[in-house]
């Protein structure tokens, strides 16, 4: 497949009305070419390229930054992590031997 050369960025001071119009024409033509390629693929029995929409996550992040966070540190209430077992009391420790040990097994110690 042929590689289409990229159009270099044109600075604002060099953009005349004619250049702007030509860039619009190039954009329209590239959209038409893409639609025609999809049509050819469809007629040949293939599937056209999927239309993947841009993510909305970036828009939401920018909107949140513009509005400002309602909390000082930017975290939700209840999101502070804490140890769930810190308040548990251990009343008694028991060693429970395994129910079934296969023959030929070797004890290699344990880790807490």
C-alpha positions in Angstrom: 0.0 0.0 0.0 1.2 3.5 -0.7 2.3 5.7 2.1 0.7 9.1 2.1 3.1 11.8 3.0 2.2 14.0 6.0 1.4 17.6 5.5 3.8 19.7 7.5 2.4 22.1 10.1 2.0 25.6 8.6 2.6 28.5 10.9 -0.3 31.0 11.4 1.6 33.8 9.7 1.9 31.7 6.5 -1.7 30.6 6.4 -3.4 32.6 3.8 -7.1 32.2 3.0 -6.1 30.1 0.0 -3.9 27.8 2.1 -6.7 27.3 4.6 -9.2 26.4 1.9 -6.7 23.9 0.3 -6.2 22.3 3.7 -9.9 21.9 4.1 -10.2 20.4 0.6 -7.4 17.9 1.4 -9.2 16.9 4.6 -12.5 16.3 2.8 -10.7 14.3 0.1 -9.0 12.1 2.6 -12.4 11.4 4.3 -13.9 10.5 0.9 -10.9 8.2 0.1 -11.3 6.4 3.5 -15.1 6.0 2.9 -14.4 4.5 -0.6 -11.8 2.1 0.8 -14.4 0.9 3.3 -16.9 0.5 0.6 -14.5 -1.6 -1.5 -13.8 -3.8 1.5 -17.5 -4.2 2.1 -18.1 -5.2 -1.5 -15.3 -7.7 -1.4 -16.9 -9.3 1.6 -14.6 -7.9 4.2 -15.4 -5.7 7.1 -14.6 -1.9 7.0 -12.3 -0.4 9.6 -14.1 0.1 12.9 -15.0 3.7 13.9 -13.3 4.2 17.3 -14.5 7.2 19.1 -12.0 9.2 21.2 -12.0 8.5 25.0 -14.2 10.7 27.2 -11.9 10.2 30.1 -9.6 13.1 29.2 -12.5 15.4 28.8 -13.8 14.5 32.2 -10.3 15.0 33.8 -9.9 18.4 32.2 -13.4 19.4 33.2 -12.7 18.3 36.8 -9.5 20.3 36.8 -11.3 23.4 35.6 -14.1 23.1 38.2 -11.6 22.4 41.0 -11.7 19.6 43.4 -14.4 19.8 46.1 -12.1 18.1 48.6 -8.7 19.5 49.7 -6.6 16.4 48.8 -8.8 15.3 45.9 -9.8 12.0 47.4 -13.2 10.7 47.9 -14.6 10.2 51.4 -13.8 6.8 52.7 -10.9 6.2 50.3 -8.3 6.4 53.0 -6.8 2.9 53.5 -6.5 1.5 56.9 -5.5 -1.9 58.4 -8.7 -4.0 58.7 -7.1 -6.4 61.2 -5.5 -3.8 63.5 -8.5 -3.9 65.9 -8.7 -7.7 66.2 -7.6 -9.4 69.4 -6.0 -12.8 69.3 -7.2 -14.8 72.2 -5.5 -18.1 71.5 -3.1 -19.6 69.0 -3.5 -23.2 67.8 -1.3 -25.3 65.6 -3.4 -27.4 63.3 -1.6 -30.4 61.8 -2.4 -31.4 58.2 -5.1 -34.1 57.8 -3.3 -36.1 55.1 0.4 -36.2 54.3 1.5 -38.2 51.2 4.3 -40.8 51.7 7.7 -39.5 50.6 6.9 -35.9 51.5 9.6 -33.9 53.2 9.0 -31.1 55.7 10.9 -28.0 54.5 9.9 -25.6 57.2 7.3 -22.8 57.2 7.0 -19.1 57.0 4.8 -16.8 59.1 
